[in-house]
Amino acid sequence: MKKKSLIFFLIIIFFCLVLLISGTRILIYENKKFIIDPFENNKKSILYLECTYFTGRNFTLIEYHYSKNNIMGRDSCPFIYKDKL
């Protein structure tokens, strides 16, 4: 049992190190967020897509404009996000 636990722990550490070195992020959670514009007379709401990613060390949040047809925004978060350096 201890050997299986140690192997599992080493695999998790290796996975985190690969994420850190490669600059890749893995999607953990996505959420649609409404923002009401207080300066508009007709109170238009803007819809954002919040994507929470795991970087191997911590969690980061990236926001996209939401669009059902993927033309002026995204309809879902990408599962794997690669940093552009």
MOQUINOR-V33017 format. One record per residue. OMEGA is omega in whole degrees, 0 to 359 (999 if undefined). D_CENTER is the distance of its C-alpha to the mean C-alpha in whole Angstrom. Layout:
BEGIN
omega={OMEGA | OMEGA}
d_center={D_CENTER | D_CENTER}
END
This chain:
BEGIN
omega={179 | 181 | 178 | 178 | 179 | 178 | 178 | 179 | 179 | 177 | 178 | 178 | 179 | 178 | 178 | 179 | 177 | 177 | 180 | 184 | 185 | 182 | 181 | 178 | 180 | 181 | 177 | 186 | 173 | 185 | 174 | 186 | 177 | 175 | 179 | 181 | 184 | 184 | 178 | 180 | 183 | 174 | 177 | 177 | 178 | 183 | 178 | 176 | 179 | 181 | 178 | 183 | 173 | 184 | 185 | 179 | 180 | 179 | 177 | 181 | 177 | 180 | 175 | 170 | 181 | 175 | 182 | 185 | 176 | 180 | 181 | 181 | 180 | 176 | 176 | 180 | 173 | 183 | 178 | 181 | 181 | 177 | 177 | 181 | 999}
d_center={34 | 34 | 33 | 30 | 29 | 29 | 28 | 25 | 24 | 24 | 22 | 19 | 20 | 21 | 17 | 16 | 18 | 17 | 14 | 15 | 18 | 16 | 13 | 11 | 7 | 7 | 4 | 6 | 6 | 7 | 10 | 12 | 14 | 18 | 19 | 23 | 25 | 28 | 30 | 30 | 33 | 32 | 28 | 26 | 22 | 19 | 16 | 13 | 10 | 7 | 3 | 3 | 3 | 7 | 9 | 13 | 14 | 12 | 8 | 7 | 6 | 6 | 8 | 10 | 14 | 14 | 17 | 18 | 20 | 17 | 20 | 19 | 15 | 13 | 13 | 10 | 7 | 8 | 7 | 8 | 8 | 11 | 12 | 15 | 18}
END
